[in-house]
Amino acid sequence: MFGCLVAGRLVQTDAQQVAGDKFVFNLPDYENVNHVVVFMLGTVPFPAGMGGAVYFSFPDPVGGQVWQLLGFITNDKPSAIFKISQLKPGEGGEHPFGMMTVPQLASVAQVGVSIEPLEQLVQQTPVSGATVCAVDSFMQSQMTPNPSEMFIPASSILKWYENFQRRMAQNPNFWKT
């Protein structure tokens, strides 16, 4: 039902179901991870009125895992990017994983997804520093106009490509003349 992605790594779709409505991904070598993407695979939607709260837990060799709320995903917002590089171990609050023991290795952090009612999800406050990165704002900030550069609309390039394909279909050697 869920996937987890870290840049430079293979997509993880092997979430362990630790309870009927709770899933956990292991995140090895978490010290070198800045962002994590959690998404729905598109094979099974959430039941009506439900969504998935996304949590993060640092390895805790002493015991007593602390889960930090990162945010949530829903059928209408099936993926989200979370910044985990600024999170600190030990910070966190109440979480639906309760006192359940989730197997954890000393060098492996975990990302958990808990299926919860939507009205409950929108009232929760993510831990500070786990700001959800908005791709739209990132893209817009990268598109600051530069007066010394010329931008070509994508529609112009698409029209040129369609004309090129049409002419190639009519005469494969047209470009040689």
FIKOLZA-1660 file (N, C-alpha, C; in steps of 0.1 Angstrom, whole numbers, plus 5000, padded with zeros to 4 digits):
% residues 177
   i   px   py   pz ch aa at
   1 5008 4988 5000  A  M  N
   1 5000 5000 5000  A  M CA
   1 5009 5013 5000  A  M  C
   2 5021 5012 5006  A  F  N
   2 5029 5024 5007  A  F CA
   2 5043 5021 5001  A  F  C
   3 5050 5032 4998  A  G  N
   3 5064 5032 4994  A  G CA
   3 5071 5043 5001  A  G  C
   4 5085 5041 5002  A  C  N
   4 5093 5050 5008  A  C CA
   4 5106 5052 4999  A  C  C
   5 5110 5064 4998  A  L  N
   5 5121 5067 4989  A  L CA
   5 5131 5077 4995  A  L  C
   6 5143 5073 4994  A  V  N
   6 5155 5082 4998  A  V CA
   6 5163 5084 4986  A  V  C
   7 5167 5096 4983  A  A  N
   7 5175 5099 4971  A  A CA
   7 5187 5090 4970  A  A  C
   8 5190 5085 4958  A  G  N
   8 5202 5076 4956  A  G CA
   8 5200 5062 4961  A  G  C
   9 5188 5058 4965  A  R  N
   9 5185 5045 4969  A  R CA
   9 5173 5039 4961  A  R  C
  10 5172 5026 4962  A  L  N
  10 5161 5020 4956  A  L CA
  10 5148 5023 4963  A  L  C
  11 5137 5023 4956  A  V  N
  11 5124 5025 4963  A  V CA
  11 5121 5013 4972  A  V  C
  12 5116 5016 4984  A  Q  N
  12 5112 5006 4994  A  Q CA
  12 5097 5004 4993  A  Q  C
  13 5093 4992 4991  A  T  N
  13 5078 4989 4991  A  T CA
  13 5076 4977 5001  A  T  C
  14 5086 4974 5009  A  D  N
  14 5085 4963 5018  A  D CA
  14 5082 4967 5032  A  D  C
  15 5072 4975 5034  A  A  N
  15 5068 4979 5048  A  A CA
  15 5063 4967 5056  A  A  C
  16 5068 4966 5068  A  Q  N
  16 5064 4956 5077  A  Q CA
  16 5051 4960 5084  A  Q  C
  17 5041 4952 5083  A  Q  N
  17 5028 4955 5090  A  Q CA
  17 5029 4950 5104  A  Q  C
  18 5030 4960 5114  A  V  N
  18 5032 4957 5128  A  V CA
  18 5019 4956 5135  A  V  C
  19 5009 4961 5129  A  A  N
  19 4995 4960 5135  A  A CA
  19 4986 4961 5123  A  A  C
  20 4973 4959 5126  A  G  N
  20 4963 4960 5115  A  G CA
  20 4963 4973 5107  A  G  C
  21 4967 4984 5114  A  D  N
  21 4966 4997 5107  A  D CA
  21 4980 5005 5108  A  D  C
  22 4991 4997 5111  A  K  N
  22 5004 5004 5112  A  K CA
  22 5014 4996 5104  A  K  C
  23 5023 5004 5097  A  F  N
  23 5033 4999 5089  A  F CA
  23 5046 5006 5092  A  F  C
  24 5057 4999 5090  A  V  N
  24 5070 5004 5093  A  V CA
  24 5080 5001 5082  A  V  C
  25 5088 5011 5078  A  F  N
  25 5099 5009 5069  A  F CA
  25 5112 5011 5077  A  F  C
  26 5122 5002 5075  A  N  N
  26 5135 5004 5081  A  N CA
  26 5143 5013 5072  A  N  C
  27 5151 5022 5078  A  L  N
  27 5159 5032 5071  A  L CA
  27 5173 5031 5075  A  L  C
  28 5181 5022 5069  A  P  N
  28 5195 5020 5072  A  P CA
  28 5203 5032 5068  A  P  C
  29 5214 5034 5075  A  D  N
  29 5224 5045 5072  A  D CA
  29 5216 5059 5072  A  D  C
  30 5208 5061 5082  A  Y  N
  30 5199 5072 5083  A  Y CA
  30 5207 5085 5085  A  Y  C
  31 5219 5084 5090  A  E  N
  31 5227 5096 5092  A  E CA
  31 5230 5104 5080  A  E  C
  32 5230 5097 5068  A  N  N
  32 5233 5104 5055  A  N CA
  32 5220 5107 5047  A  N  C
  33 5209 5107 5054  A  V  N
  33 5196 5110 5047  A  V CA
  33 5191 5124 5051  A  V  C
  34 5188 5132 5041  A  N  N
  34 5183 5145 5044  A  N CA
  34 5167 5146 5043  A  N  C
  35 5162 5139 5033  A  H  N
  35 5148 5139 5030  A  H CA
  35 5143 5125 5028  A  H  C
  36 5130 5123 5031  A  V  N
  36 5124 5110 5029  A  V CA
  36 5111 5113 5022  A  V  C
  37 5107 5105 5012  A  V  N
  37 5094 5106 5005  A  V CA
  37 5086 5094 5009  A  V  C
  38 5074 5096 5013  A  V  N
  38 5065 5085 5016  A  V CA
  38 5053 5087 5007  A  V  C
  39 5049 5076 5001  A  F  N
  39 5038 5077 4991  A  F CA
  39 5030 5065 4990  A  F  C
  40 5018 5066 4985  A  M  N
  40 5009 5055 4983  A  M CA
  40 5013 5049 4969  A  M  C
  41 5012 5035 4969  A  L  N
  41 5015 5029 4956  A  L CA
  41 5004 5030 4946  A  L  C
  42 4992 5033 4950  A  G  N
  42 4981 5034 4940  A  G CA
  42 4974 5022 4938  A  G  C
  43 4978 5011 4945  A  T  N
  43 4971 4998 4944  A  T CA
  43 4959 4997 4953  A  T  C
  44 4960 5003 4965  A  V  N
  44 4949 5002 4975  A  V CA
  44 4948 5016 4981  A  V  C
  45 4936 5022 4979  A  P  N
  45 4933 5036 4985  A  P CA
  45 4930 5034 5000  A  P  C
  46 4931 5045 5007  A  F  N
  46 4927 5046 5021  A  F CA
  46 4912 5044 5021  A  F  C
  47 4906 5038 5031  A  P  N
  47 4892 5037 5033  A  P CA
  47 4886 5052 5034  A  P  C
  48 4874 5054 5030  A  A  N
  48 4868 5067 5031  A  A CA
  48 4869 5073 5045  A  A  C
  49 4874 5086 5045  A  G  N
  49 4875 5093 5058  A  G CA
  49 4888 5090 5065  A  G  C
  50 4897 5082 5059  A  M  N
  50 4910 5078 5065  A  M CA
  50 4922 5084 5058  A  M  C
  51 4933 5084 5064  A  G  N
  51 4946 5088 5058  A  G CA
  51 4957 5082 5066  A  G  C
  52 4969 5085 5063  A  G  N
  52 4981 5079 5070  A  G CA
  52 4990 5090 5076  A  G  C
  53 4991 5089 5089  A  A  N
  53 5000 5098 5097  A  A CA
  53 5014 5092 5095  A  A  C
  54 5024 5100 5092  A  V  N
  54 5038 5095 5089  A  V CA
  54 5047 5099 5101  A  V  C
  55 5054 5089 5107  A  Y  N
  55 5062 5091 5118  A  Y CA
  55 5076 5087 5115  A  Y  C
  56 5086 5092 5123  A  F  N
  56 5100 5089 5122  A  F CA
  56 5105 5085 5136  A  F  C
  57 5113 5075 5137  A  S  N
  57 5119 5071 5149  A  S CA
  57 5134 5068 5148  A  S  C
  58 5142 5075 5156  A  F  N
  58 5157 5072 5156  A  F CA
  58 5159 5059 5163  A  F  C
  59 5170 5052 5160  A  P  N
  59 5173 5040 5168  A  P CA
  59 5176 5043 5182  A  P  C
  60 5171 5035 5191  A  D  N
  60 5173 5038 5205  A  D CA
  60 5178 5025 5212  A  D  C
  61 5191 5024 5214  A  P  N
  61 5197 5012 5220  A  P CA
  61 5192 5009 5235  A  P  C
  62 5188 5020 5242  A  V  N
  62 5183 5018 5255  A  V CA
  62 5169 5013 5256  A  V  C
  63 5161 5015 5246  A  G  N
  63 5147 5010 5245  A  G CA
  63 5138 5022 5246  A  G  C
  64 5125 5020 5245  A  G  N
  64 5116 5031 5245  A  G CA
  64 5116 5040 5233  A  G  C
  65 5113 5035 5222  A  Q  N
  65 5113 5043 5210  A  Q CA
  65 5105 5055 5211  A  Q  C
  66 5110 5066 5205  A  V  N
  66 5103 5079 5205  A  V CA
  66 5100 5081 5190  A  V  C
  67 5087 5083 5187  A  W  N
  67 5082 5085 5174  A  W CA
  67 5079 5100 5172  A  W  C
  68 5083 5106 5161  A  Q  N
  68 5081 5120 5158  A  Q CA
  68 5072 5121 5146  A  Q  C
  69 5061 5129 5147  A  L  N
  69 5051 5131 5136  A  L CA
  69 5058 5140 5126  A  L  C
  70 5058 5135 5114  A  L  N
  70 5063 5143 5102  A  L CA
  70 5052 5150 5095  A  L  C
  71 5041 5143 5093  A  G  N
  71 5030 5149 5086  A  G CA
  71 5020 5137 5082  A  G  C
  72 5013 5139 5071  A  F  N
  72 5004 5128 5067  A  F CA
  72 5002 5127 5052  A  F  C
  73 4997 5116 5047  A  I  N
  73 4993 5114 5033  A  I CA
  73 4978 5110 5033  A  I  C
  74 4972 5113 5022  A  T  N
  74 4958 5109 5020  A  T CA
  74 4955 5105 5006  A  T  C
  75 4943 5101 5003  A  N  N
  75 4939 5098 4989  A  N CA
  75 4941 5110 4980  A  N  C
  76 4938 5122 4985  A  D  N
  76 4939 5134 4978  A  D CA
  76 4953 5139 4977  A  D  C
  77 4961 5136 4987  A  K  N
  77 4976 5140 4987  A  K CA
  77 4984 5127 4990  A  K  C
  78 4986 5119 4979  A  P  N
  78 4991 5105 4981  A  P CA
  78 5006 5105 4983  A  P  C
  79 5013 5116 4983  A  S  N
  79 5028 5116 4986  A  S CA
  79 5032 5128 4993  A  S  C
  80 5043 5128 5000  A  A  N
  80 5048 5139 5007  A  A CA
  80 5063 5137 5009  A  A  C
  81 5070 5149 5009  A  I  N
  81 5085 5149 5011  A  I CA
  81 5087 5155 5025  A  I  C
  82 5095 5148 5033  A  F  N
  82 5097 5152 5047  A  F CA
  82 5112 5154 5049  A  F  C
  83 5116 5165 5056  A  K  N
  83 5130 5168 5059  A  K CA
  83 5133 5161 5073  A  K  C
  84 5142 5152 5073  A  I  N
  84 5145 5145 5086  A  I CA
  84 5159 5149 5091  A  I  C
  85 5167 5156 5083  A  S  N
  85 5181 5159 5087  A  S CA
  85 5182 5168 5099  A  S  C
  86 5171 5176 5102  A  Q  N
  86 5172 5185 5114  A  Q CA
  86 5165 5180 5126  A  Q  C
  87 5160 5167 5125  A  L  N
  87 5153 5161 5137  A  L CA
  87 5163 5157 5147  A  L  C
  88 5159 5157 5159  A  K  N
  88 5168 5154 5170  A  K CA
  88 5162 5142 5178  A  K  C
  89 5171 5132 5181  A  P  N
  89 5166 5120 5189  A  P CA
  89 5160 5125 5202  A  P  C
  90 5150 5117 5206  A  G  N
  90 5144 5120 5219  A  G CA
  90 5133 5130 5219  A  G  C
  91 5131 5138 5208  A  E  N
  91 5120 5147 5207  A  E CA
  91 5108 5140 5201  A  E  C
  92 5097 5142 5207  A  G  N
  92 5085 5136 5201  A  G CA
  92 5074 5137 5211  A  G  C
  93 5063 5131 5207  A  G  N
  93 5051 5132 5216  A  G CA
  93 5043 5119 5215  A  G  C
  94 5030 5121 5218  A  E  N
  94 5021 5109 5217  A  E CA
  94 5021 5104 5203  A  E  C
  95 5019 5091 5202  A  H  N
  95 5019 5085 5188  A  H CA
  95 5011 5072 5189  A  H  C
  96 5005 5068 5178  A  P  N
  96 4996 5057 5178  A  P CA
  96 5004 5043 5179  A  P  C
  97 5017 5044 5178  A  F  N
  97 5025 5031 5179  A  F CA
  97 5025 5026 5194  A  F  C
  98 5021 5035 5203  A  G  N
  98 5020 5031 5217  A  G CA
  98 5032 5025 5222  A  G  C
  99 5030 5015 5231  A  M  N
  99 5042 5007 5237  A  M CA
  99 5045 4995 5229  A  M  C
 100 5040 4994 5216  A  M  N
 100 5042 4982 5209  A  M CA
 100 5057 4981 5206  A  M  C
 101 5062 4969 5206  A  T  N
 101 5076 4967 5203  A  T CA
 101 5078 4965 5188  A  T  C
 102 5085 4975 5182  A  V  N
 102 5088 4974 5168  A  V CA
 102 5103 4970 5167  A  V  C
 103 5106 4958 5161  A  P  N
 103 5120 4954 5160  A  P CA
 103 5128 4965 5154  A  P  C
 104 5140 4968 5160  A  Q  N
 104 5148 4979 5155  A  Q CA
 104 5163 4976 5157  A  Q  C
 105 5171 4978 5147  A  L  N
 105 5185 4976 5148  A  L CA
 105 5192 4989 5153  A  L  C
 106 5204 4988 5158  A  A  N
 106 5211 4999 5164  A  A CA
 106 5214 5010 5154  A  A  C
 107 5216 5007 5141  A  S  N
 107 5220 5017 5132  A  S CA
 107 5209 5020 5121  A  S  C
 108 5197 5016 5124  A  V  N
 108 5186 5017 5115  A  V CA
 108 5174 5025 5121  A  V  C
 109 5171 5036 5115  A  A  N
 109 5159 5044 5119  A  A CA
 109 5147 5038 5112  A  A  C
 110 5135 5043 5116  A  Q  N
 110 5123 5037 5110  A  Q CA
 110 5114 5049 5107  A  Q  C
 111 5106 5046 5096  A  V  N
 111 5095 5055 5092  A  V CA
 111 5083 5047 5093  A  V  C
 112 5073 5052 5101  A  G  N
 112 5061 5045 5103  A  G CA
 112 5049 5052 5097  A  G  C
 113 5039 5044 5092  A  V  N
 113 5026 5050 5087  A  V CA
 113 5015 5044 5095  A  V  C
 114 5007 5052 5101  A  S  N
 114 4996 5048 5109  A  S CA
 114 4983 5053 5103  A  S  C
 115 4974 5044 5100  A  I  N
 115 4961 5047 5093  A  I CA
 115 4952 5053 5104  A  I  C
 116 4947 5065 5102  A  E  N
 116 4939 5072 5112  A  E CA
 116 4928 5080 5105  A  E  C
 117 4918 5084 5112  A  P  N
 117 4907 5093 5107  A  P CA
 117 4913 5106 5102  A  P  C
 118 4908 5111 5091  A  L  N
 118 4912 5124 5085  A  L CA
 118 4910 5136 5095  A  L  C
 119 4899 5136 5102  A  E  N
 119 4897 5147 5111  A  E CA
 119 4907 5147 5123  A  E  C
 120 4912 5136 5126  A  Q  N
 120 4923 5135 5136  A  Q CA
 120 4936 5139 5130  A  Q  C
 121 4939 5136 5118  A  L  N
 121 4952 5139 5111  A  L CA
 121 4954 5154 5110  A  L  C
 122 4943 5161 5106  A  V  N
 122 4945 5176 5103  A  V CA
 122 4946 5184 5116  A  V  C
 123 4943 5178 5128  A  Q  N
 123 4945 5185 5141  A  Q CA
 123 4959 5182 5147  A  Q  C
 124 4966 5173 5141  A  Q  N
 124 4979 5170 5147  A  Q CA
 124 4990 5180 5142  A  Q  C
 125 5000 5182 5150  A  T  N
 125 5011 5192 5147  A  T CA
 125 5024 5184 5145  A  T  C
 126 5030 5184 5133  A  P  N
 126 5042 5178 5131  A  P CA
 126 5053 5184 5140  A  P  C
 127 5063 5175 5143  A  V  N
 127 5075 5180 5151  A  V CA
 127 5082 5191 5143  A  V  C
 128 5087 5201 5150  A  S  N
 128 5094 5212 5143  A  S CA
 128 5107 5207 5136  A  S  C
 129 5109 5212 5125  A  G  N
 129 5121 5208 5117  A  G CA
 129 5118 5197 5107  A  G  C
 130 5106 5192 5107  A  A  N
 130 5102 5182 5097  A  A CA
 130 5093 5188 5087  A  A  C
 131 5096 5200 5084  A  T  N
 131 5087 5207 5074  A  T CA
 131 5086 5200 5061  A  T  C
 132 5074 5199 5056  A  V  N
 132 5071 5193 5043  A  V CA
 132 5076 5202 5032  A  V  C
 133 5085 5197 5024  A  C  N
 133 5090 5205 5013  A  C CA
 133 5080 5205 5002  A  C  C
 134 5076 5218 4998  A  A  N
 134 5067 5219 4987  A  A CA
 134 5074 5220 4974  A  A  C
 135 5072 5211 4965  A  V  N
 135 5079 5210 4952  A  V CA
 135 5076 5223 4944  A  V  C
 136 5063 5227 4945  A  D  N
 136 5059 5239 4937  A  D CA
 136 5068 5251 4941  A  D  C
 137 5070 5254 4954  A  S  N
 137 5077 5266 4958  A  S CA
 137 5092 5264 4954  A  S  C
 138 5097 5252 4954  A  F  N
 138 5111 5249 4950  A  F CA
 138 5112 5252 4935  A  F  C
 139 5103 5247 4927  A  M  N
 139 5104 5249 4913  A  M CA
 139 5103 5264 4910  A  M  C
 140 5094 5271 4916  A  Q  N
 140 5092 5285 4914  A  Q CA
 140 5104 5293 4917  A  Q  C
 141 5111 5289 4928  A  S  N
 141 5123 5297 4932  A  S CA
 141 5134 5295 4922  A  S  C
 142 5134 5283 4916  A  Q  N
 142 5144 5280 4906  A  Q CA
 142 5142 5287 4892  A  Q  C
 143 5130 5292 4890  A  M  N
 143 5126 5299 4878  A  M CA
 143 5126 5314 4878  A  M  C
 144 5134 5319 4886  A  T  N
 144 5136 5334 4887  A  T CA
 144 5141 5339 4874  A  T  C
 145 5133 5348 4867  A  P  N
 145 5137 5353 4854  A  P CA
 145 5151 5360 4855  A  P  C
 146 5159 5358 4845  A  N  N
 146 5172 5364 4844  A  N CA
 146 5171 5372 4831  A  N  C
 147 5173 5385 4831  A  P  N
 147 5172 5394 4819  A  P CA
 147 5182 5390 4808  A  P  C
 148 5193 5384 4812  A  S  N
 148 5203 5380 4801  A  S CA
 148 5200 5367 4795  A  S  C
 149 5189 5360 4799  A  E  N
 149 5186 5347 4793  A  E CA
 149 5173 5347 4786  A  E  C
 150 5171 5339 4776  A  M  N
 150 5159 5339 4769  A  M CA
 150 5152 5325 4772  A  M  C
 151 5139 5326 4775  A  F  N
 151 5132 5313 4778  A  F CA
 151 5122 5311 4767  A  F  C
 152 5121 5298 4763  A  I  N
 152 5113 5294 4752  A  I CA
 152 5101 5286 4759  A  I  C
 153 5089 5289 4755  A  P  N
 153 5077 5282 4761  A  P CA
 153 5078 5268 4757  A  P  C
 154 5074 5259 4766  A  A  N
 154 5073 5244 4763  A  A CA
 154 5064 5241 4751  A  A  C
 155 5053 5249 4750  A  S  N
 155 5044 5247 4739  A  S CA
 155 5051 5249 4725  A  S  C
 156 5060 5258 4724  A  S  N
 156 5067 5261 4712  A  S CA
 156 5076 5249 4708  A  S  C
 157 5083 5243 4718  A  I  N
 157 5091 5232 4716  A  I CA
 157 5083 5220 4712  A  I  C
 158 5072 5218 4718  A  L  N
 158 5063 5207 4715  A  L CA
 158 5058 5208 4701  A  L  C
 159 5054 5220 4697  A  K  N
 159 5049 5222 4683  A  K CA
 159 5060 5219 4673  A  K  C
 160 5072 5223 4676  A  W  N
 160 5084 5221 4667  A  W CA
 160 5086 5205 4666  A  W  C
 161 5085 5199 4677  A  Y  N
 161 5087 5184 4677  A  Y CA
 161 5077 5177 4669  A  Y  C
 162 5064 5181 4671  A  E  N
 162 5053 5175 4663  A  E CA
 162 5055 5177 4648  A  E  C
 163 5059 5189 4644  A  N  N
 163 5061 5192 4630  A  N CA
 163 5073 5183 4625  A  N  C
 164 5083 5182 4633  A  F  N
 164 5095 5174 4629  A  F CA
 164 5091 5159 4627  A  F  C
 165 5083 5154 4636  A  Q  N
 165 5078 5140 4635  A  Q CA
 165 5070 5138 4622  A  Q  C
 166 5061 5148 4619  A  R  N
 166 5052 5147 4608  A  R CA
 166 5061 5147 4595  A  R  C
 167 5071 5156 4594  A  R  N
 167 5079 5157 4582  A  R CA
 167 5088 5144 4581  A  R  C
 168 5092 5139 4592  A  M  N
 168 5100 5126 4591  A  M CA
 168 5092 5115 4586  A  M  C
 169 5079 5114 4590  A  A  N
 169 5070 5104 4585  A  A CA
 169 5067 5105 4570  A  A  C
 170 5067 5118 4565  A  Q  N
 170 5064 5120 4551  A  Q CA
 170 5077 5118 4543  A  Q  C
 171 5088 5122 4548  A  N  N
 171 5101 5121 4540  A  N CA
 171 5112 5119 4550  A  N  C
 172 5117 5107 4552  A  P  N
 172 5128 5105 4562  A  P CA
 172 5141 5112 4559  A  P  C
 173 5143 5117 4547  A  N  N
 173 5155 5123 4543  A  N CA
 173 5154 5138 4542  A  N  C
 174 5143 5144 4546  A  F  N
 174 5140 5158 4545  A  F CA
 174 5151 5167 4551  A  F  C
 175 5157 5162 4562  A  W  N
 175 5167 5170 4569  A  W CA
 175 5181 5170 4563  A  W  C
 176 5183 5161 4553  A  K  N
 176 5196 5161 4546  A  K CA
 176 5197 5172 4535  A  K  C
 177 5186 5178 4531  A  T  N
 177 5187 5188 4521  A  T CA
 177 5190 5202 4526  A  T  C
% end
